[in-house]
Amino acid sequence: MDKEEAQELHLLLFTLAGFVHKKFWLNLRKHSCFAPRANKNQVKIINILYYREGLTPTEIGQMLDLEKGSLTTILDQLEEMGFIVRRVDPNDRRKLLVSLSRAGRDQMDKTMSQYTESLVKLFKDVEDEEKATFIRSLRHVVDFIKKL
C-alpha cells in the first residue's frame, strides 16, 4: 500500500465510522431498554456481550479502547445493576469471563426487537438488490478485517 492509498483508507474508515454512528448506533441507543440507567459505554459493553458470550475484561477493553481502571468501574456498575455476571474461566482460573446475566439478555432481546423494527423502516425504500449488496459488502469488510 502506498501513502495515497493509506490516506484514502484513513478517510474512508473515519467516514464510515461517522456514518455508522449516526445512522445505526444512535438509533440503537434510542431504542435501548437500558436507558436512562446505563450510559453509552455500558450500553456498548452490553451490545458486545449480546453477541460474544464470555469475554475477558481485556478483550472488552481492546474492543472499546477503554483503560483497565475505567473498564473495571463500568463492569462493577453493570454487575451492580444486574446486567452482567463475572465468572472464573474454567480453563484458566486466573482469568475472569464476563457475560450477560439473564436480566441483561432479556433487556437486550427487547432492545433488539425494537431496533430491528427501526432498521426495517430505515431500509423500507431501499431496493432489495441494493440491500443484498450492502449486506454482502459488510460481510466482506468484516471478513477482511478479521484477516489483518
DAKAGI-V570787 format. One line per field, one symbol per residue. ss: DSSP state (~ for helix, > for strand, _ for the rest). Layout:
# DAKAGI-V570787
ss->???
This chain:
# DAKAGI-V570787
ss->__~~~~~~~~~~~~~~~~~~~~~~~~~~~~_________~~~~~~~~~~~~___>_~~~~~~~~___~~~~~~~~~~~~~~__>>>>>>__>>>>>>>>>_~~~~~~~~~~~~~~~~~~~~~_____~~~~~~~~~~~~~~~~~~~~_
